[in-house]
Amino acid sequence: MKKIAIVGLSVLLSACVSSQYTTDVSSESYREDYKVAQVEQPVTETVTETVVEEVVTTPAVTIVPPSDKQQNSQVARYGYTIQVVAVGSQNKVDHFARNLPNNGQPVWENYKVVNGTKWYTVLFGDYATQAEAKQAISQLPNEFKSLKPFVKSIDAIKNSPYQTLNKLN
């Protein structure tokens, strides 16, 4: 940056001392005269307002709560899980899955492709709330805590383009 400033300054100074420096500068200008056309004022009309009565309609369909049979047949919403790690090979998935605690919580893998790269994520546990999942992170062994696991919604996985969950245990 300093070199550019030095070169620019030397070029500027050399232009000031050259013998072909023009000192006589002239300019021309032209003023155009024009006439403004006369505009007629618009004709204003009086507008009469019409009042329309609002009609209150009652709905033709009444909304009723779902029956017991319907409530029992609804698909339950999913909870939360912990994404422990994302790795690039199936062998690493198997290694991490074997080392996770065997406390009755499920272990899944989720395969996805991001920007052309294959990823296998290792998911641990099934928790009803985010708070339960965060509590479970604090109880993981230190080797997994150092990988910075985080809570992930199973709904988000099920609604993503890569919704396949393979249970590993």
Backbone as JSON Lines, residues from 0, in Angstrom:
{"i":0,"aa":"M","n":[0.83,-1.18,0.0],"ca":[0.0,0.0,0.0],"c":[0.87,1.24,0.0]}
{"i":1,"aa":"K","n":[2.0,1.2,0.76],"ca":[2.9,2.35,0.81],"c":[3.56,2.56,-0.55]}
{"i":2,"aa":"K","n":[3.87,1.46,-1.25],"ca":[4.51,1.59,-2.56],"c":[3.57,2.26,-3.55]}
{"i":3,"aa":"I","n":[2.29,1.94,-3.49],"ca":[1.31,2.55,-4.4],"c":[1.21,4.04,-4.11]}
{"i":4,"aa":"A","n":[1.21,4.42,-2.85],"ca":[1.12,5.84,-2.49],"c":[2.35,6.59,-2.96]}
{"i":5,"aa":"I","n":[3.53,5.99,-2.82],"ca":[4.77,6.65,-3.24],"c":[4.8,6.81,-4.75]}
{"i":6,"aa":"V","n":[4.42,5.78,-5.48],"ca":[4.4,5.85,-6.95],"c":[3.36,6.86,-7.4]}
{"i":7,"aa":"G","n":[2.2,6.86,-6.78],"ca":[1.14,7.81,-7.16],"c":[1.54,9.24,-6.9]}
{"i":8,"aa":"L","n":[2.2,9.49,-5.8],"ca":[2.65,10.84,-5.45],"c":[3.71,11.31,-6.43]}
{"i":9,"aa":"S","n":[4.63,10.42,-6.82],"ca":[5.67,10.82,-7.77],"c":[5.08,11.1,-9.14]}
{"i":10,"aa":"V","n":[4.08,10.37,-9.57],"ca":[3.43,10.64,-10.86],"c":[2.71,11.97,-10.81]}
{"i":11,"aa":"L","n":[2.04,12.26,-9.72],"ca":[1.32,13.52,-9.56],"c":[2.28,14.7,-9.6]}
{"i":12,"aa":"L","n":[3.39,14.6,-8.9],"ca":[4.37,15.68,-8.88],"c":[5.05,15.86,-10.23]}
{"i":13,"aa":"S","n":[5.29,14.78,-10.93],"ca":[5.92,14.91,-12.25],"c":[4.97,15.55,-13.25]}
{"i":14,"aa":"A","n":[3.68,15.36,-13.08],"ca":[2.71,16.0,-13.98],"c":[2.66,17.5,-13.75]}
{"i":15,"aa":"C","n":[2.91,17.93,-12.54],"ca":[2.87,19.36,-12.21],"c":[4.06,20.11,-12.81]}
{"i":16,"aa":"V","n":[5.17,19.47,-13.01],"ca":[6.36,20.15,-13.52],"c":[6.56,19.92,-15.0]}
{"i":17,"aa":"S","n":[5.69,19.25,-15.68],"ca":[5.89,19.02,-17.11],"c":[5.65,20.31,-17.87]}
{"i":18,"aa":"S","n":[6.26,20.4,-19.03],"ca":[6.16,21.63,-19.83],"c":[4.87,21.68,-20.64]}
{"i":19,"aa":"Q","n":[4.13,20.61,-20.69],"ca":[2.92,20.58,-21.49],"c":[1.68,20.73,-20.63]}
{"i":20,"aa":"Y","n":[1.8,21.39,-19.54],"ca":[0.7,21.57,-18.61],"c":[-0.22,22.65,-19.15]}
{"i":21,"aa":"T","n":[-1.51,22.36,-19.32],"ca":[-2.48,23.31,-19.87],"c":[-3.06,24.13,-18.73]}
{"i":22,"aa":"T","n":[-2.96,25.45,-18.88],"ca":[-3.49,26.32,-17.83],"c":[-4.76,27.01,-18.25]}
{"i":23,"aa":"D","n":[-5.05,27.04,-19.55],"ca":[-6.24,27.73,-20.05],"c":[-7.39,26.72,-20.16]}
{"i":24,"aa":"V","n":[-8.34,26.83,-19.28],"ca":[-9.49,25.94,-19.28],"c":[-10.72,26.77,-19.58]}
{"i":25,"aa":"S","n":[-11.5,26.33,-20.55],"ca":[-12.72,27.06,-20.88],"c":[-13.88,26.08,-20.93]}
{"i":26,"aa":"S","n":[-15.06,26.61,-20.7],"ca":[-16.24,25.76,-20.75],"c":[-17.36,26.52,-21.43]}
{"i":27,"aa":"E","n":[-18.28,25.77,-21.96],"ca":[-19.43,26.36,-22.61],"c":[-20.68,25.83,-21.94]}
{"i":28,"aa":"S","n":[-21.69,26.69,-21.91],"ca":[-22.96,26.22,-21.38],"c":[-24.06,26.79,-22.25]}
{"i":29,"aa":"Y","n":[-25.2,26.14,-22.2],"ca":[-26.32,26.56,-23.02],"c":[-27.56,26.49,-22.15]}
{"i":30,"aa":"R","n":[-28.35,27.53,-22.21],"ca":[-29.59,27.55,-21.45],"c":[-30.74,27.46,-22.42]}
{"i":31,"aa":"E","n":[-31.59,26.51,-22.16],"ca":[-32.75,26.3,-23.03],"c":[-33.95,26.99,-22.41]}
{"i":32,"aa":"D","n":[-34.61,27.81,-23.2],"ca":[-35.83,28.47,-22.75],"c":[-37.02,27.68,-23.27]}
{"i":33,"aa":"Y","n":[-37.97,27.45,-22.43],"ca":[-39.16,26.72,-22.83],"c":[-40.35,27.3,-22.12]}
{"i":34,"aa":"K","n":[-41.52,27.06,-22.71],"ca":[-42.76,27.57,-22.14],"c":[-43.48,26.42,-21.45]}
{"i":35,"aa":"V","n":[-44.11,26.76,-20.36],"ca":[-44.88,25.78,-19.62],"c":[-46.3,25.8,-20.17]}
{"i":36,"aa":"A","n":[-46.8,24.62,-20.52],"ca":[-48.15,24.52,-21.06],"c":[-49.17,24.74,-19.95]}
{"i":37,"aa":"Q","n":[-50.27,25.34,-20.3],"ca":[-51.35,25.57,-19.35],"c":[-52.13,24.27,-19.18]}
{"i":38,"aa":"V","n":[-52.41,23.93,-17.95],"ca":[-53.15,22.71,-17.64],"c":[-54.5,23.12,-17.09]}
{"i":39,"aa":"E","n":[-55.54,22.49,-17.66],"ca":[-56.88,22.8,-17.18],"c":[-57.11,22.07,-15.86]}
{"i":40,"aa":"Q","n":[-57.84,22.7,-14.99],"ca":[-58.16,22.09,-13.71],"c":[-59.19,20.98,-13.94]}
{"i":41,"aa":"P","n":[-59.05,19.85,-13.25],"ca":[-60.01,18.76,-13.43],"c":[-61.38,19.14,-12.87]}
{"i":42,"aa":"V","n":[-62.37,18.57,-13.51],"ca":[-63.73,18.82,-13.07],"c":[-64.0,17.93,-11.86]}
{"i":43,"aa":"T","n":[-64.44,18.53,-10.8],"ca":[-64.73,17.74,-9.6],"c":[-66.22,17.46,-9.53]}
{"i":44,"aa":"E","n":[-66.52,16.22,-9.25],"ca":[-67.91,15.82,-9.1],"c":[-68.15,15.46,-7.65]}
{"i":45,"aa":"T","n":[-69.34,15.61,-7.23],"ca":[-69.68,15.18,-5.88],"c":[-69.98,13.69,-5.91]}
{"i":46,"aa":"V","n":[-69.46,13.01,-4.94],"ca":[-69.63,11.56,-4.85],"c":[-70.58,11.27,-3.71]}
{"i":47,"aa":"T","n":[-71.56,10.47,-4.01],"ca":[-72.5,10.09,-2.95],"c":[-72.07,8.73,-2.41]}
{"i":48,"aa":"E","n":[-72.03,8.63,-1.11],"ca":[-71.62,7.39,-0.48],"c":[-72.84,6.53,-0.21]}
{"i":49,"aa":"T","n":[-72.68,5.23,-0.49],"ca":[-73.77,4.3,-0.19],"c":[-73.33,3.44,0.98]}
{"i":50,"aa":"V","n":[-74.19,3.26,1.93],"ca":[-73.9,2.48,3.12],"c":[-74.45,1.07,2.9]}
{"i":51,"aa":"V","n":[-73.59,0.09,3.12],"ca":[-73.99,-1.3,2.97],"c":[-74.01,-1.92,4.36]}
{"i":52,"aa":"E","n":[-75.11,-2.58,4.67],"ca":[-75.21,-3.23,5.97],"c":[-74.42,-4.53,5.95]}
{"i":53,"aa":"E","n":[-73.72,-4.78,7.05],"ca":[-72.99,-6.03,7.17],"c":[-73.94,-7.11,7.67]}
{"i":54,"aa":"V","n":[-73.88,-8.25,7.01],"ca":[-74.74,-9.37,7.38],"c":[-73.9,-10.36,8.18]}
{"i":55,"aa":"V","n":[-74.36,-10.7,9.34],"ca":[-73.67,-11.67,10.17],"c":[-74.18,-13.05,9.8]}
{"i":56,"aa":"T","n":[-73.23,-13.91,9.42],"ca":[-73.64,-15.27,9.04],"c":[-73.18,-16.23,10.12]}
{"i":57,"aa":"T","n":[-73.96,-17.23,10.32],"ca":[-73.58,-18.27,11.27],"c":[-72.98,-19.43,10.49]}
{"i":58,"aa":"P","n":[-71.93,-20.05,11.02],"ca":[-71.31,-21.14,10.27],"c":[-72.27,-22.33,10.14]}
{"i":59,"aa":"A","n":[-72.18,-22.97,8.98],"ca":[-73.04,-24.11,8.72],"c":[-72.51,-25.37,9.39]}
{"i":60,"aa":"V","n":[-71.22,-25.38,9.71],"ca":[-70.61,-26.55,10.32],"c":[-70.2,-26.19,11.75]}
{"i":61,"aa":"T","n":[-70.51,-27.05,12.66],"ca":[-70.08,-26.82,14.04],"c":[-68.84,-27.67,14.31]}
{"i":62,"aa":"I","n":[-67.93,-27.1,15.04],"ca":[-66.68,-27.79,15.35],"c":[-66.86,-28.55,16.66]}
{"i":63,"aa":"V","n":[-66.56,-29.83,16.61],"ca":[-66.69,-30.68,17.8],"c":[-65.33,-31.25,18.14]}
{"i":64,"aa":"P","n":[-65.06,-31.51,19.39],"ca":[-63.77,-32.1,19.76],"c":[-63.68,-33.53,19.23]}
{"i":65,"aa":"P","n":[-62.46,-34.05,19.05],"ca":[-62.31,-35.41,18.53],"c":[-62.84,-36.44,19.53]}
{"i":66,"aa":"S","n":[-63.34,-37.51,18.98],"ca":[-63.86,-38.58,19.83],"c":[-62.69,-39.34,20.46]}
{"i":67,"aa":"D","n":[-63.0,-40.21,21.42],"ca":[-61.95,-41.0,22.07],"c":[-61.23,-41.89,21.06]}
{"i":68,"aa":"K","n":[-61.98,-42.44,20.12],"ca":[-61.38,-43.31,19.11],"c":[-60.4,-42.53,18.24]}
{"i":69,"aa":"Q","n":[-60.78,-41.3,17.87],"ca":[-59.89,-40.47,17.05],"c":[-58.64,-40.08,17.82]}
{"i":70,"aa":"Q","n":[-58.79,-39.76,19.08],"ca":[-57.63,-39.36,19.87],"c":[-56.65,-40.52,20.03]}
{"i":71,"aa":"N","n":[-57.16,-41.71,20.17],"ca":[-56.28,-42.87,20.34],"c":[-55.58,-43.25,19.05]}
{"i":72,"aa":"S","n":[-56.17,-42.9,17.9],"ca":[-55.58,-43.29,16.63],"c":[-54.59,-42.26,16.1]}
{"i":73,"aa":"Q","n":[-54.49,-41.08,16.74],"ca":[-53.56,-40.06,16.26],"c":[-52.13,-40.5,16.51]}
{"i":74,"aa":"V","n":[-51.26,-40.12,15.57],"ca":[-49.84,-40.45,15.69],"c":[-49.23,-39.55,16.75]}
{"i":75,"aa":"A","n":[-48.51,-40.16,17.67],"ca":[-47.88,-39.38,18.73],"c":[-46.73,-38.55,18.16]}
{"i":76,"aa":"R","n":[-46.55,-37.37,18.72],"ca":[-45.45,-36.52,18.29],"c":[-44.15,-37.1,18.85]}
{"i":77,"aa":"Y","n":[-43.09,-36.84,18.14],"ca":[-41.79,-37.36,18.55],"c":[-41.16,-36.42,19.56]}
{"i":78,"aa":"G","n":[-40.18,-36.9,20.25],"ca":[-39.5,-36.12,21.28],"c":[-38.16,-35.59,20.8]}
{"i":79,"aa":"Y","n":[-37.16,-35.76,21.64],"ca":[-35.83,-35.22,21.38],"c":[-34.79,-36.31,21.56]}
{"i":80,"aa":"T","n":[-33.68,-36.12,20.88],"ca":[-32.56,-37.05,20.99],"c":[-31.29,-36.22,21.1]}
{"i":81,"aa":"I","n":[-30.17,-36.89,21.27],"ca":[-28.88,-36.21,21.36],"c":[-28.05,-36.62,20.15]}
{"i":82,"aa":"Q","n":[-27.59,-35.63,19.37],"ca":[-26.64,-35.95,18.3],"c":[-25.26,-35.93,18.92]}
{"i":83,"aa":"V","n":[-24.68,-37.13,19.03],"ca":[-23.4,-37.27,19.71],"c":[-22.26,-36.87,18.79]}
{"i":84,"aa":"V","n":[-22.28,-37.35,17.55],"ca":[-21.17,-37.11,16.64],"c":[-21.66,-37.3,15.2]}
{"i":85,"aa":"A","n":[-20.96,-36.66,14.26],"ca":[-21.19,-36.88,12.83],"c":[-19.86,-37.34,12.25]}
{"i":86,"aa":"V","n":[-19.87,-38.49,11.59],"ca":[-18.64,-39.07,11.05],"c":[-18.84,-39.42,9.58]}
{"i":87,"aa":"G","n":[-17.73,-39.75,8.91],"ca":[-17.79,-40.0,7.48],"c":[-17.81,-41.45,7.07]}
{"i":88,"aa":"S","n":[-17.79,-42.4,8.02],"ca":[-17.79,-43.81,7.62],"c":[-18.62,-44.64,8.6]}
{"i":89,"aa":"Q","n":[-19.08,-45.77,8.09],"ca":[-19.89,-46.69,8.88],"c":[-19.07,-47.32,10.01]}
{"i":90,"aa":"N","n":[-17.77,-47.55,9.77],"ca":[-16.91,-48.14,10.82],"c":[-16.85,-47.24,12.05]}
{"i":91,"aa":"K","n":[-16.75,-45.94,11.84],"ca":[-16.7,-45.01,12.96],"c":[-18.03,-44.96,13.7]}
{"i":92,"aa":"V","n":[-19.13,-45.1,12.96],"ca":[-20.46,-45.15,13.59],"c":[-20.51,-46.33,14.55]}
{"i":93,"aa":"D","n":[-20.07,-47.49,14.07],"ca":[-20.09,-48.7,14.9],"c":[-19.21,-48.52,16.14]}
{"i":94,"aa":"H","n":[-18.05,-47.89,15.98],"ca":[-17.15,-47.66,17.12],"c":[-17.82,-46.8,18.18]}
{"i":95,"aa":"F","n":[-18.41,-45.67,17.77],"ca":[-19.05,-44.77,18.73],"c":[-20.28,-45.43,19.36]}
{"i":96,"aa":"A","n":[-21.06,-46.17,18.57],"ca":[-22.26,-46.81,19.09],"c":[-21.91,-47.84,20.17]}
{"i":97,"aa":"R","n":[-20.81,-48.57,19.99],"ca":[-20.39,-49.56,20.99],"c":[-19.95,-48.9,22.29]}
{"i":98,"aa":"N","n":[-19.38,-47.71,22.21],"ca":[-18.84,-47.05,23.4],"c":[-19.87,-46.21,24.16]}
{"i":99,"aa":"L","n":[-21.05,-46.01,23.6],"ca":[-22.09,-45.25,24.31],"c":[-22.61,-46.06,25.5]}
{"i":100,"aa":"P","n":[-23.08,-45.4,26.55],"ca":[-23.6,-46.13,27.71],"c":[-24.77,-47.04,27.33]}
{"i":101,"aa":"N","n":[-24.81,-48.21,27.94],"ca":[-25.9,-49.15,27.69],"c":[-26.89,-49.04,28.85]}
{"i":102,"aa":"N","n":[-27.68,-47.96,28.84],"ca":[-28.61,-47.71,29.94],"c":[-30.07,-47.82,29.49]}
{"i":103,"aa":"G","n":[-30.3,-48.57,28.44],"ca":[-31.66,-48.76,27.96],"c":[-32.12,-47.73,26.94]}
{"i":104,"aa":"Q","n":[-31.32,-46.71,26.69],"ca":[-31.68,-45.7,25.7],"c":[-31.32,-46.2,24.3]}
{"i":105,"aa":"P","n":[-32.16,-45.9,23.31],"ca":[-31.86,-46.35,21.95],"c":[-30.7,-45.56,21.33]}
{"i":106,"aa":"V","n":[-30.01,-46.21,20.4],"ca":[-28.93,-45.58,19.63],"c":[-29.32,-45.72,18.16]}
{"i":107,"aa":"W","n":[-29.3,-44.6,17.43],"ca":[-29.65,-44.61,16.02],"c":[-28.51,-44.03,15.2]}
{"i":108,"aa":"E","n":[-28.56,-44.36,13.9],"ca":[-27.7,-43.65,12.96],"c":[-28.63,-42.99,11.94]}
{"i":109,"aa":"N","n":[-28.19,-41.84,11.46],"ca":[-28.94,-41.09,10.45],"c":[-27.95,-40.75,9.34]}
{"i":110,"aa":"Y","n":[-28.22,-41.26,8.12],"ca":[-27.33,-41.03,6.99],"c":[-27.83,-39.83,6.2]}
{"i":111,"aa":"K","n":[-26.92,-38.95,5.8],"ca":[-27.29,-37.8,4.99],"c":[-26.13,-37.4,4.1]}
{"i":112,"aa":"V","n":[-26.42,-36.61,3.06],"ca":[-25.41,-36.07,2.16],"c":[-25.51,-34.55,2.24]}
{"i":113,"aa":"V","n":[-24.41,-33.89,2.62],"ca":[-24.37,-32.44,2.74],"c":[-23.28,-31.92,1.82]}
{"i":114,"aa":"N","n":[-23.66,-31.11,0.85],"ca":[-22.7,-30.54,-0.12],"c":[-21.85,-31.63,-0.77]}
{"i":115,"aa":"G","n":[-22.46,-32.75,-1.1],"ca":[-21.76,-33.84,-1.76],"c":[-20.96,-34.74,-0.84]}
{"i":116,"aa":"T","n":[-20.94,-34.46,0.44],"ca":[-20.18,-35.26,1.41],"c":[-21.14,-36.15,2.2]}
{"i":117,"aa":"K","n":[-20.78,-37.44,2.32],"ca":[-21.62,-38.39,3.07],"c":[-21.34,-38.22,4.56]}
{"i":118,"aa":"W","n":[-22.41,-38.17,5.35],"ca":[-22.29,-38.05,6.81],"c":[-23.18,-39.08,7.48]}
{"i":119,"aa":"Y","n":[-22.65,-39.67,8.51],"ca":[-23.41,-40.56,9.37],"c":[-23.46,-39.89,10.74]}
{"i":120,"aa":"T","n":[-24.65,-39.61,11.24],"ca":[-24.75,-39.03,12.58],"c":[-25.17,-40.12,13.55]}
{"i":121,"aa":"V","n":[-24.58,-40.09,14.73],"ca":[-24.91,-41.04,15.79],"c":[-25.81,-40.31,16.77]}
{"i":122,"aa":"L","n":[-27.02,-40.84,16.96],"ca":[-28.02,-40.23,17.83],"c":[-28.25,-41.14,19.03]}
{"i":123,"aa":"F","n":[-28.4,-40.53,20.2],"ca":[-28.51,-41.32,21.43],"c":[-29.71,-40.85,22.23]}
{"i":124,"aa":"G","n":[-30.57,-41.79,22.61],"ca":[-31.66,-41.51,23.55],"c":[-32.94,-41.05,22.89]}
{"i":125,"aa":"D","n":[-34.0,-41.14,23.68],"ca":[-35.33,-40.68,23.28],"c":[-35.92,-39.99,24.5]}
{"i":126,"aa":"Y","n":[-36.02,-38.66,24.44],"ca":[-36.44,-37.87,25.59],"c":[-37.68,-37.06,25.25]}
{"i":127,"aa":"A","n":[-38.56,-36.89,26.23],"ca":[-39.82,-36.17,26.01],"c":[-39.6,-34.67,25.85]}
{"i":128,"aa":"T","n":[-38.63,-34.11,26.54],"ca":[-38.41,-32.66,26.49],"c":[-36.94,-32.36,26.21]}
{"i":129,"aa":"Q","n":[-36.7,-31.12,25.8],"ca":[-35.33,-30.68,25.58],"c":[-34.54,-30.68,26.89]}
{"i":130,"aa":"A","n":[-35.21,-30.32,27.97],"ca":[-34.54,-30.26,29.27],"c":[-34.03,-31.65,29.67]}
{"i":131,"aa":"E","n":[-34.84,-32.68,29.44],"ca":[-34.4,-34.04,29.76],"c":[-33.19,-34.44,28.93]}
{"i":132,"aa":"A","n":[-33.22,-34.06,27.65],"ca":[-32.11,-34.4,26.76],"c":[-30.84,-33.66,27.19]}
{"i":133,"aa":"K","n":[-30.96,-32.38,27.57],"ca":[-29.79,-31.63,28.04],"c":[-29.22,-32.24,29.32]}
{"i":134,"aa":"Q","n":[-30.1,-32.69,30.19],"ca":[-29.65,-33.35,31.42],"c":[-28.89,-34.63,31.08]}
{"i":135,"aa":"A","n":[-29.36,-35.36,30.08],"ca":[-28.7,-36.61,29.68],"c":[-27.32,-36.33,29.09]}
{"i":136,"aa":"I","n":[-27.14,-35.19,28.42],"ca":[-25.82,-34.84,27.88],"c":[-24.81,-34.72,29.02]}
{"i":137,"aa":"S","n":[-25.24,-34.12,30.11],"ca":[-24.32,-33.93,31.24],"c":[-23.92,-35.26,31.88]}
{"i":138,"aa":"Q","n":[-24.68,-36.33,31.63],"ca":[-24.37,-37.63,32.22],"c":[-23.58,-38.53,31.27]}
{"i":139,"aa":"L","n":[-23.28,-38.04,30.07],"ca":[-22.48,-38.84,29.13],"c":[-21.03,-38.91,29.61]}
{"i":140,"aa":"P","n":[-20.3,-39.95,29.21],"ca":[-18.87,-40.01,29.54],"c":[-18.11,-38.83,28.92]}
{"i":141,"aa":"N","n":[-16.97,-38.48,29.52],"ca":[-16.2,-37.31,29.08],"c":[-15.76,-37.4,27.62]}
{"i":142,"aa":"E","n":[-15.46,-38.62,27.14],"ca":[-15.03,-38.75,25.75],"c":[-16.13,-38.29,24.78]}
{"i":143,"aa":"F","n":[-17.4,-38.39,25.18],"ca":[-18.49,-37.93,24.34],"c":[-18.81,-36.46,24.6]}
{"i":144,"aa":"K","n":[-18.65,-36.0,25.82],"ca":[-18.87,-34.58,26.12],"c":[-17.91,-33.7,25.35]}
{"i":145,"aa":"S","n":[-16.67,-34.18,25.15],"ca":[-15.67,-33.4,24.43],"c":[-16.03,-33.24,22.95]}
{"i":146,"aa":"L","n":[-16.93,-34.06,22.44],"ca":[-17.36,-33.97,21.04],"c":[-18.46,-32.92,20.85]}
{"i":147,"aa":"K","n":[-18.86,-32.26,21.92],"ca":[-19.89,-31.21,21.91],"c":[-21.23,-31.74,21.38]}
{"i":148,"aa":"P","n":[-21.82,-32.75,22.03],"ca":[-23.14,-33.24,21.61],"c":[-24.2,-32.18,21.84]}
{"i":149,"aa":"F","n":[-25.29,-32.26,21.07],"ca":[-26.36,-31.28,21.23],"c":[-27.72,-31.95,21.05]}
{"i":150,"aa":"V","n":[-28.75,-31.27,21.54],"ca":[-30.12,-31.79,21.49],"c":[-30.67,-31.55,20.09]}
{"i":151,"aa":"K","n":[-31.35,-32.56,19.56],"ca":[-31.94,-32.46,18.23],"c":[-33.37,-33.0,18.29]}
{"i":152,"aa":"S","n":[-34.28,-32.31,17.64],"ca":[-35.67,-32.72,17.61],"c":[-35.85,-33.89,16.64]}
{"i":153,"aa":"I","n":[-36.52,-34.92,17.1],"ca":[-36.79,-36.05,16.2],"c":[-37.79,-35.62,15.13]}
{"i":154,"aa":"D","n":[-38.68,-34.68,15.46],"ca":[-39.59,-34.12,14.44],"c":[-38.79,-33.51,13.3]}
{"i":155,"aa":"A","n":[-37.73,-32.76,13.63],"ca":[-36.91,-32.12,12.59],"c":[-36.27,-33.17,11.69]}
{"i":156,"aa":"I","n":[-35.85,-34.29,12.27],"ca":[-35.25,-35.36,11.47],"c":[-36.32,-36.0,10.58]}
{"i":157,"aa":"K","n":[-37.49,-36.28,11.16],"ca":[-38.56,-36.94,10.4],"c":[-39.1,-36.04,9.28]}
{"i":158,"aa":"N","n":[-38.99,-34.72,9.43],"ca":[-39.48,-33.8,8.41],"c":[-38.38,-33.35,7.45]}
{"i":159,"aa":"S","n":[-37.17,-33.88,7.59],"ca":[-36.05,-33.5,6.73],"c":[-36.0,-34.43,5.51]}
{"i":160,"aa":"P","n":[-35.22,-34.06,4.49],"ca":[-35.07,-34.96,3.34],"c":[-34.38,-36.27,3.71]}
{"i":161,"aa":"Y","n":[-33.61,-36.29,4.8],"ca":[-32.89,-37.49,5.23],"c":[-33.5,-37.98,6.54]}
{"i":162,"aa":"Q","n":[-34.66,-38.6,6.43],"ca":[-35.44,-38.94,7.62],"c":[-35.25,-40.37,8.09]}
{"i":163,"aa":"T","n":[-34.38,-41.12,7.46],"ca":[-34.19,-42.51,7.83],"c":[-33.37,-42.63,9.11]}
{"i":164,"aa":"L","n":[-33.93,-43.3,10.1],"ca":[-33.22,-43.58,11.35],"c":[-33.05,-45.09,11.45]}
{"i":165,"aa":"N","n":[-31.81,-45.55,11.52],"ca":[-31.53,-46.98,11.68],"c":[-31.16,-47.22,13.13]}
{"i":166,"aa":"K","n":[-31.94,-48.07,13.8],"ca":[-31.67,-48.36,15.21],"c":[-30.49,-49.32,15.29]}
{"i":167,"aa":"L","n":[-29.52,-48.98,16.15],"ca":[-28.3,-49.78,16.25],"c":[-28.27,-50.71,17.45]}
{"i":168,"aa":"N","n":[-29.2,-50.57,18.4],"ca":[-29.2,-51.48,19.56],"c":[-30.58,-52.03,19.83]}
